[in-house]
Amino acid sequence: MPGAVPRTSTFALTNATLPYALKLANQGFLEAISNDPGLKAGVNTFTGHCTYQAIAEAQNLPYTIDQTP
């Protein structure tokens, strides 16, 4: 439905994602994911390893259990 209401859907997307972008910019990646479990849950790869099982299986990659701090 975003094509039907482009202005308001852009505001909604920005309101939902900007806080995460600001955390990453202000705290840096490692500190931000250490302080925010929701942000950490969104990390799919870390230090060259796939840390999300569904993506690893879909891409036929080895899966590594979460190594993020």
C-alpha positions as CSV (number, residue, x, y, z in Angstrom):
1,M,0.0,0.0,0.0
2,P,3.0,2.4,0.2
3,G,2.5,3.5,-3.4
4,A,-1.0,4.7,-2.6
5,V,0.1,6.9,0.3
6,P,3.8,7.7,-0.4
7,R,4.2,10.7,1.9
8,T,2.7,9.1,5.0
9,S,4.3,5.8,4.4
10,T,7.7,7.5,4.2
11,F,7.0,9.3,7.5
12,A,6.0,5.9,9.1
13,L,9.1,4.2,7.8
14,T,11.4,7.1,9.0
15,N,9.7,7.1,12.4
16,A,10.3,3.4,12.8
17,T,13.9,3.2,11.6
18,L,15.5,6.6,12.5
19,P,16.0,5.7,16.2
20,Y,18.0,2.7,15.2
21,A,20.1,4.7,12.8
22,L,20.8,7.3,15.5
23,K,21.9,4.7,18.0
24,L,24.3,3.2,15.5
25,A,25.6,6.6,14.6
26,N,26.0,7.9,18.1
27,Q,27.1,4.7,19.9
28,G,28.9,2.7,17.2
29,F,27.9,-0.8,16.1
30,L,29.2,-2.9,19.0
31,E,27.9,-0.6,21.8
32,A,24.5,-0.1,20.1
33,I,23.9,-3.9,19.7
34,S,25.1,-4.5,23.2
35,N,22.7,-2.0,24.7
36,D,19.6,-2.9,22.5
37,P,18.4,-6.5,22.3
38,G,16.0,-5.6,19.5
39,L,18.8,-4.1,17.4
40,K,21.1,-7.1,18.2
41,A,18.3,-9.5,17.0
42,G,18.5,-7.8,13.6
43,V,22.1,-8.6,13.0
44,N,22.3,-11.4,10.4
45,T,26.0,-11.5,9.8
46,F,28.9,-10.7,12.1
47,T,32.7,-10.9,11.5
48,G,32.1,-12.8,8.3
49,H,29.8,-15.4,9.8
50,C,26.1,-15.9,9.1
51,T,24.4,-15.6,12.6
52,Y,20.8,-16.1,11.4
53,Q,19.9,-19.7,10.8
54,A,17.1,-19.2,8.3
55,I,19.3,-17.0,6.1
56,A,22.2,-19.5,6.3
57,E,19.9,-22.3,5.2
58,A,18.3,-20.3,2.4
59,Q,21.7,-19.3,1.1
60,N,23.4,-22.6,1.7
61,L,25.9,-21.1,4.0
62,P,27.3,-22.4,7.3
63,Y,25.4,-21.2,10.3
64,T,27.3,-19.8,13.3
65,I,25.6,-19.4,16.7
66,D,25.4,-15.7,17.6
67,Q,28.9,-14.3,18.3
68,T,27.9,-10.7,18.9
69,P,28.7,-9.2,22.2
